[in-house]
Amino acid sequence: MKKEIYFDLDGTIYDLYGMENWLERIENEKPNTFTDGNFIVNYDEFMECIKQLKKQGYNFNVISWLPYDVTYDYRKKCEQEKRSWIKKFLPFVKNVEIQLYGILKHTHVESGILIDDNEKICSHWRNENRIALNVNKEFNVISALKKLIKGEVENV
């Protein structure tokens, strides 16, 4: 398996759902919805994990969905915001794919590890060449990265 990690953003690394009125902001097509939020875990601890995984030869990517049922112009704005946030907080990321809502994330990836908060997406991702780590409040992205650092990788 390739040493490629694919991060989801919203609910995995970017705390969209912890943002006040996040859904209303999207429905009303408010700007900065994807730049005003916080990092979902401790950033310094996250970056320490990234540093260790880089030493192990891992590369990092982002696959994220755009909001559902919004105008074309707002989707473009959201994509720009997500790319800006990634550039600021995830400068080590090699590839960024911002997809329309609902596109299966595994369609362009033959091998690698997905870290995502959506179990349905994770279940579609999983096969003999792709591992998915489903994160939540108890098993967050740092927990997932620490499993990878220790070599305890399995589909969870």
C-alpha positions in Angstrom: 0.0 0.0 0.0 1.2 3.5 -0.8 2.2 5.7 2.1 -0.5 8.2 1.2 -2.8 9.7 3.8 -6.0 11.5 2.6 -7.6 13.8 5.1 -11.2 14.9 5.0 -11.6 18.5 6.2 -15.1 19.2 7.6 -15.6 17.4 10.9 -12.2 15.7 10.7 -9.6 18.5 10.8 -11.7 21.6 10.3 -14.3 22.2 13.1 -17.1 23.2 10.8 -19.8 21.5 13.0 -18.5 23.3 16.1 -19.0 26.7 14.5 -22.1 28.6 15.6 -24.8 28.5 13.0 -22.7 26.6 10.5 -25.6 25.2 8.6 -27.4 28.5 8.4 -24.2 30.1 7.2 -24.0 27.6 4.3 -27.7 27.8 3.5 -27.5 31.6 3.4 -24.2 31.4 1.5 -22.2 33.5 4.0 -18.6 34.1 3.2 -15.7 32.8 5.3 -17.6 29.7 6.5 -14.6 27.6 5.6 -12.0 30.0 7.0 -13.5 31.2 10.3 -13.6 27.8 12.0 -11.0 26.3 14.3 -8.6 23.4 13.9 -10.6 20.5 15.5 -7.7 19.1 17.6 -4.6 20.6 19.2 -2.6 21.9 16.2 0.9 21.5 17.8 0.2 17.9 18.7 -1.2 17.3 15.2 1.9 18.8 13.6 4.1 16.6 15.8 2.3 13.5 14.4 2.7 14.8 10.9 6.4 15.3 11.4 6.8 11.7 12.7 4.8 10.3 9.8 6.9 12.3 7.3 10.0 10.7 8.7 8.3 7.3 8.0 7.8 8.3 4.4 4.1 9.3 4.3 2.7 11.9 2.0 -0.4 13.9 2.7 -3.4 14.8 0.7 -6.9 16.4 1.2 -10.2 15.2 -0.3 -13.1 17.4 0.7 -16.6 18.0 -0.4 -18.2 21.3 -1.3 -21.6 22.2 0.3 -24.7 20.7 -1.0 -27.5 22.7 -2.7 -25.7 26.0 -3.1 -25.1 28.2 -6.1 -22.2 27.7 -8.4 -20.6 31.0 -7.3 -20.8 30.0 -3.7 -19.3 26.6 -4.4 -16.3 28.4 -6.1 -16.0 30.7 -3.1 -16.0 27.7 -0.7 -13.4 26.0 -2.7 -11.2 29.1 -2.6 -11.7 29.3 1.2 -10.9 25.6 1.7 -7.7 25.9 -0.3 -6.7 29.0 1.6 -7.3 27.3 4.9 -5.3 24.3 3.7 -2.4 26.4 2.6 -2.3 28.2 6.0 -2.7 25.2 8.3 -1.6 22.2 6.2 1.3 23.4 4.2 2.8 19.9 4.0 -0.2 18.6 1.9 0.8 17.4 -1.6 -2.5 17.2 -3.4 -5.9 18.8 -2.7 -9.1 17.6 -4.3 -12.2 19.6 -3.6 -15.2 17.6 -4.9 -18.9 18.2 -5.4 -21.0 17.0 -2.5 -21.7 13.2 -2.7 -18.9 12.2 -5.1 -17.4 9.0 -3.8 -13.9 9.9 -2.5 -12.3 6.6 -3.5 -13.0 6.9 -7.3 -9.6 8.5 -8.1 -7.5 6.7 -5.4 -6.2 3.2 -5.9 -4.2 2.9 -2.7 -3.9 4.9 0.5 -5.4 5.7 3.9 -8.4 7.9 4.4 -9.1 9.7 7.6 -12.7 10.9 7.6 -15.6 11.5 10.1 -18.2 9.9 7.8 -18.6 6.2 8.2 -20.5 5.8 5.0 -17.6 7.4 3.1 -15.1 5.2 5.0 -17.0 2.0 4.1 -17.0 2.9 0.4 -13.2 3.6 0.6 -12.2 0.3 2.2 -10.8 -2.5 0.1 -7.5 -4.6 0.0 -5.5 -1.5 -1.1 -7.3 1.2 0.8 -7.7 1.7 4.6 -10.2 4.1 6.2 -10.0 5.4 9.7 -13.3 6.7 10.8 -12.8 9.5 13.4 -15.1 11.0 15.9 -14.9 12.7 19.3 -13.4 9.7 21.1 -11.2 8.5 18.2 -10.0 11.8 16.7 -7.5 12.6 13.9 -4.6 12.6 16.4 -5.6 9.1 17.7 -5.7 7.9 14.1 -2.3 9.4 13.3 -0.8 7.9 16.4 -2.0 4.5 15.3 -0.3 5.0 12.0 2.9 6.1 13.7 2.9 2.9 15.7 2.1 0.8 12.7 -1.2 -0.3 14.1 -3.1 0.3 10.8 -6.3 -1.4 10.2 -9.7 -0.5 8.8 -11.6 1.1 11.8 
